[in-house]
């Protein structure tokens, strides 16, 4: 398994939640999708972790993210890596 980790600055939390209503079905419908979590942190940042069954599927999500435009968040980092443990 591989995961895509995205770190953001949340510019407008209400708008970010509204954007997620459209984003979540797109991500969950992506080839190789396993699970995903979006987390709002108290300092005005956020992190998402989306897990895929293969490196190719994770890299496809990275490519899709690079072409996306978010209105309510500023993307700081997008990276894919191998899942080395889970519970």
Secondary structure, 3 states (H helix, E strand, C coil): CEEEEEEEEECCHHHHHHHHHHHHHHHHCCCCEEEEEEEECCCCEEEEEEEECCHHHHHHHHHHHHCCCCCCEEEEEEEEEECCCCC
